[in-house]
Amino acid sequence: MVSPLVINNDISTYILQSEGLIKLESYFGANSYNLKWYNGHFAKELHEWFLDDFLLPRKYTSLHCGCHEVALNRYAINAVAWFGKDFNLFKGEVIGDDEEFLTVSIPSQIDKIHCFDCNTIAVHFSFSLQRKILDQTDILSRYKSFLENSHNTSDEFALAFHRTQNILIEINKNQQYILSKPLSHSYRQIVHPIRYKWFRKPLAVIMGIDASYLTYVWNFYKYIRNANRKYIVK
């Protein structure tokens, strides 16, 4: 798959760092869902950095940094494109966790790699665990204001804004029809039951963290608690 440089994306942030385009207080690893990613405050600062230093002064092209190939590394598929001939190799059937399936499993099977085309920029507002913080900001309205103010200019933003508005109008006009149609491809979602759900909220209060973080804390605890176990299945 091909992804643009995405503001508020794990691998994109690593690329910005490695190209010397952003300086962070500590090293940001090229791993999917870096722990900083669960921090809405970090995402807020990242959006404001892009808005204030690059988008509003229209210096965003200074972040263009070429193409970067990625293989055997899961990444957040916030904005991606692909060739139909590649999806046809597995009949477009996505099984289970779509992100793991599309970024790791299938590319390994069909011998393909991914590419971040960082001469194109997109913005991803929020991951679920960032939402509580970002929803309290004016970030979305600042992006919206920028696009509206670009509407009367002749640059690429005016064209993008006009096309997007037309698409949204058509979607809203045909909402009932669209929702009534079945998916064009099969999709099997694997849902794991949430254990000890009743205990999540009081435990989060005791630990002083948001309850949505507990799944990750619990998984990490189980991993280190049961470290002395059999890992290879014969």
VOGU-3710 file (C-alpha; in Angstrom, 3 decimals, decimal comma):
1> mvsplvinnd> 0,000/0,000/0,000  0,979/3,642/-0,382  0,518/6,238/2,346  1,173/9,969/2,344  3,050/11,689/5,143  0,318/11,729/7,798  0,346/14,220/10,633  -0,499/12,194/13,768  0,714/8,842/12,479  3,392/6,659/14,069
11> istyilqseg> 5,662/5,886/11,096  5,199/9,369/9,617  6,379/10,909/12,866  9,427/8,654/12,849  10,200/9,753/9,277  9,883/13,431/10,219  12,267/12,823/13,103  14,789/10,840/11,032  14,799/13,554/8,352  15,512/16,218/10,980
21> liklesyfga> 12,197/17,958/10,351  10,942/17,639/13,917  12,827/17,486/17,188  11,297/15,497/20,046  12,305/15,400/23,703  13,158/11,682/23,408  13,753/9,217/20,587  10,605/8,164/18,754  10,936/4,544/17,599  9,679/3,266/14,250
31> nsynlkwyng> 7,215/0,873/15,827  3,474/0,854/15,424  1,549/2,604/18,184  4,555/3,975/19,988  3,556/4,592/23,623  3,483/8,344/22,938  0,564/7,572/20,657  -1,731/6,857/23,591  -1,155/10,401/24,828  -3,667/12,924/23,536
41> hfakelhewf> -1,484/15,756/24,804  1,303/14,647/22,465  -1,117/14,537/19,518  -2,403/18,020/20,413  1,119/19,412/20,372  1,852/17,670/17,062  -1,237/19,171/15,389  -0,430/22,636/16,741  3,169/22,308/15,527  1,937/21,535/12,017
51> lddfllprky> -0,776/24,201/12,011  1,269/27,058/13,428  4,650/26,392/11,847  3,733/24,950/8,462  0,079/24,923/7,362  -1,112/28,420/8,260  2,053/30,153/6,989  1,822/27,838/3,933  5,283/26,378/4,451  4,076/22,756/4,454
61> tslhcgchev> 6,100/21,876/1,334  9,233/22,220/3,476  8,126/18,934/5,108  8,208/17,060/1,788  10,919/14,424/2,125  10,553/11,869/-0,667  9,555/8,218/-0,597  10,280/5,775/2,220  9,722/2,047/1,854  8,381/0,043/4,786
71> alnryainav> 8,240/-3,742/5,181  7,250/-6,184/7,953  6,130/-3,350/10,196  2,551/-2,701/11,194  1,488/0,916/10,881  -1,716/2,892/11,283  -3,615/2,929/7,974  -5,009/6,439/8,340  -4,798/7,307/4,639  -3,779/4,626/2,149
81> awfgkdfnlf> -4,133/3,630/-1,491  -3,473/0,362/-3,262  -3,541/-1,347/-6,642  -6,586/-3,468/-7,407  -4,378/-6,153/-8,960  -2,646/-6,625/-5,593  -5,925/-6,912/-3,681  -7,171/-9,356/-6,280  -4,409/-11,766/-5,230  -6,360/-12,433/-2,010
91> kgevigddee> -9,770/-11,620/-3,541  -10,017/-8,509/-1,385  -11,146/-10,581/1,592  -9,945/-8,940/4,815  -9,906/-11,250/7,827  -9,875/-10,128/11,451  -7,723/-7,144/12,383  -7,683/-5,208/9,105  -4,561/-3,238/9,952  -2,433/-6,263/10,890
101> fltvsipsqi> -3,834/-8,167/7,909  -3,143/-5,451/5,322  0,172/-4,096/6,580  1,904/-7,304/7,707  0,185/-10,610/6,908  -0,784/-10,178/3,259  2,340/-8,275/2,116  4,461/-11,108/3,537  2,401/-13,663/1,606  2,422/-11,843/-1,744
111> dkihcfdcnt> 5,993/-10,512/-1,410  5,145/-6,802/-1,433  6,332/-3,814/0,583  4,707/-0,492/1,475  5,744/3,036/0,625  5,229/6,376/2,341  5,146/9,075/-0,329  6,131/11,980/1,867  5,781/14,584/-0,872  2,054/14,429/-0,145
121> iavhfsfslq> 0,683/15,372/3,280  -2,537/14,327/5,026  -3,787/14,936/8,553  -5,293/12,342/10,903  -7,212/13,993/13,725  -7,275/11,364/16,444  -6,846/7,768/17,517  -9,456/6,528/19,986  -7,254/6,947/23,052  -6,319/10,499/22,027
131> rkildqtdil> -9,919/11,570/21,542  -10,690/12,557/25,124  -8,010/15,255/25,022  -8,337/16,350/21,393  -12,120/16,772/21,576  -11,525/19,544/24,117  -9,390/21,548/21,663  -10,150/23,824/18,721  -7,917/21,839/16,361  -10,680/20,616/14,034
141> sryksflens> -12,193/24,088/13,771  -8,739/25,510/12,945  -8,330/23,045/10,075  -11,867/23,799/8,910  -11,232/27,535/9,036  -8,057/27,133/6,993  -9,907/25,223/4,279  -12,791/27,687/4,212  -10,398/30,613/3,905  -8,622/28,803/1,073
151> hntsdefala> -11,918/28,366/-0,754  -11,603/31,722/-2,502  -8,018/31,214/-3,634  -6,742/29,432/-6,721  -4,418/26,982/-4,975  -4,819/23,231/-4,500  -6,701/23,650/-1,217  -9,582/25,428/-2,928  -9,906/22,556/-5,395  -9,699/19,926/-2,625
161> fhrtqnilie> -12,232/21,798/-0,496  -14,691/22,137/-3,389  -14,454/18,458/-4,354  -14,755/17,283/-0,748  -17,847/19,417/-0,153  -19,502/17,975/-3,265  -18,717/14,423/-2,141  -20,174/15,071/1,322  -23,318/16,559/-0,190  -23,824/13,466/-2,358
171> inknqqyils> -23,187/11,121/0,590  -25,727/12,939/2,783  -28,243/13,003/-0,057  -27,945/9,234/-0,598  -27,295/8,182/3,003  -30,204/5,750/3,330  -29,420/4,084/0,016  -25,714/3,715/0,858  -26,404/2,227/4,287  -28,899/-0,235/2,838
181> kplshsyrqi> -26,325/-1,774/0,490  -24,237/-4,799/1,549  -20,460/-4,606/1,646  -18,886/-5,202/-1,744  -16,461/-7,687/-0,197  -16,549/-10,137/2,694  -15,153/-9,144/6,062  -14,867/-11,367/9,115  -14,240/-9,497/12,334  -12,730/-11,358/15,267
191> vhpirykwfr> -14,103/-10,013/18,537  -12,431/-10,944/21,803  -14,578/-10,714/24,964  -13,550/-8,130/27,553  -12,765/-9,907/30,821  -13,200/-8,293/34,229  -15,113/-5,391/32,692  -16,707/-4,563/36,054  -13,265/-3,986/37,564  -11,910/-1,628/34,912
201> kplavimgid> -13,316/1,688/36,126  -12,368/1,421/39,837  -8,892/0,137/38,888  -8,392/3,074/36,526  -9,370/5,486/39,316  -6,863/3,855/41,675  -4,095/4,029/39,062  -5,014/7,567/38,049  -5,375/6,753/34,322  -8,187/6,663/31,779
211> asyltyvwnf> -10,000/3,295/31,729  -9,389/2,963/27,980  -5,670/2,464/28,692  -6,248/-0,609/30,860  -6,363/-3,092/27,981  -2,785/-2,235/27,092  -1,639/-2,142/30,704  -3,297/-5,535/31,343  -1,765/-7,162/28,265  1,688/-5,932/29,226
221> ykyirnanrk> 1,191/-7,181/32,792  0,136/-10,636/31,593  3,159/-10,833/29,334  5,697/-10,129/32,072  3,745/-11,967/34,802  3,796/-15,212/32,797  7,228/-14,766/31,239  8,397/-18,285/32,199  6,182/-20,256/29,844  6,379/-22,327/26,676
231> yivk> 6,544/-20,114/23,602  6,984/-22,668/20,801  4,053/-24,906/19,946  4,958/-28,336/18,522
//
